[in-house]
């Protein structure tokens, strides 16, 4: 399970329309996903609908479940964006699969 945890670390500013997407590695197969908003699976990408508003200090979590399919180095990429910060933020998680 890939866990994506987001906290609004500001002291006085809300975040608006924060979106998360996760790209499932080819070495794995999709099992399921959950989070505070609905999601769609488009190819190998899980796209969560925007979280409308996050208050300062608020934390939300998203989970994407996969199953090992073949040996290799699986790289999971997650992206995040919100209205007040137009740049795309990308995170990577590498997992070595020995026996699938």
C-alpha positions as CSV (number, residue, x, y, z in Angstrom):
1,X,0.0,0.0,0.0
2,X,1.3,3.4,-0.9
3,X,0.2,6.0,1.7
4,X,0.1,9.6,0.8
5,X,-0.3,11.9,3.8
6,X,-0.8,15.7,3.3
7,X,-0.9,18.3,6.1
8,X,-1.6,22.0,5.6
9,X,1.4,23.3,7.5
10,X,0.5,27.0,7.3
11,X,-0.6,28.8,10.4
12,X,-3.3,30.9,8.9
13,X,-4.1,30.0,5.3
14,X,-6.5,27.4,3.9
15,X,-5.5,25.2,0.9
16,X,-8.1,25.0,-1.9
17,X,-8.8,22.2,-4.4
18,X,-5.8,20.1,-3.4
19,X,-5.5,17.2,-5.9
20,X,-3.5,13.9,-5.6
21,X,-2.7,11.4,-8.4
22,X,-0.6,8.3,-8.2
23,X,1.1,6.4,-11.0
24,X,1.1,2.7,-10.4
25,X,4.5,1.0,-11.2
26,X,4.5,-1.5,-14.1
27,X,5.9,-4.1,-11.7
28,X,2.7,-4.1,-9.8
29,X,-1.1,-4.5,-10.4
30,X,-3.8,-2.3,-9.0
31,X,-5.8,-3.7,-6.1
32,X,-7.7,-0.7,-4.7
33,X,-7.6,2.9,-3.4
34,X,-9.3,5.0,-0.8
35,X,-9.1,8.5,0.5
36,X,-11.3,11.5,1.6
37,X,-12.5,12.0,-2.0
38,X,-13.7,9.8,-4.8
39,X,-11.1,8.6,-7.4
40,X,-10.9,7.2,-10.9
41,X,-8.4,4.8,-12.4
42,X,-7.2,6.0,-15.8
43,X,-4.7,3.5,-17.3
44,X,-2.1,3.1,-14.5
45,X,-2.9,6.4,-12.8
46,X,-5.2,6.8,-9.8
47,X,-6.7,10.3,-9.8
48,X,-8.4,11.6,-6.7
49,X,-11.0,14.3,-6.9
50,X,-10.0,17.6,-5.3
51,X,-10.2,18.1,-1.5
52,X,-12.3,21.4,-1.5
53,X,-10.6,23.0,1.5
54,X,-7.9,22.1,4.0
55,X,-7.6,24.2,7.2
56,X,-4.3,25.0,8.8
57,X,-3.0,21.9,10.6
58,X,-5.5,19.6,8.9
59,X,-4.2,16.3,7.6
60,X,-5.7,14.0,4.9
61,X,-4.6,10.6,3.8
62,X,-4.9,8.7,0.5
63,X,-4.0,5.0,0.0
64,X,-3.3,3.1,-3.2
65,X,-3.1,-0.6,-2.9
66,X,-1.1,-2.7,-5.4
67,X,0.2,-6.3,-5.6
68,X,3.7,-7.3,-6.8
69,X,3.5,-8.7,-10.3
70,X,7.1,-9.2,-11.4
71,X,10.6,-8.7,-9.9
72,X,12.3,-5.4,-10.4
73,X,12.6,-1.9,-8.9
74,X,9.1,-0.5,-8.7
75,X,8.9,3.3,-8.7
76,X,5.6,4.9,-7.5
77,X,5.1,8.5,-8.4
78,X,2.6,10.7,-6.6
79,X,1.7,14.3,-7.7
80,X,0.0,17.0,-5.7
81,X,-1.3,20.5,-6.6
82,X,-3.5,23.1,-5.1
83,X,-4.9,26.5,-6.1
84,X,-2.6,28.7,-4.1
85,X,0.6,27.0,-5.4
86,X,0.4,26.4,-9.1
87,X,3.5,24.2,-9.4
88,X,3.2,20.4,-9.5
89,X,4.8,18.7,-6.6
90,X,6.1,15.2,-7.3
91,X,7.2,12.5,-4.9
92,X,8.8,9.1,-5.6
93,X,8.9,5.9,-3.7
94,X,11.1,3.0,-4.8
95,X,10.4,-0.6,-3.8
96,X,12.5,-3.6,-4.8
97,X,10.4,-6.7,-5.7
98,X,12.4,-9.9,-5.4
99,X,9.7,-12.5,-5.7
100,X,6.3,-11.6,-7.2
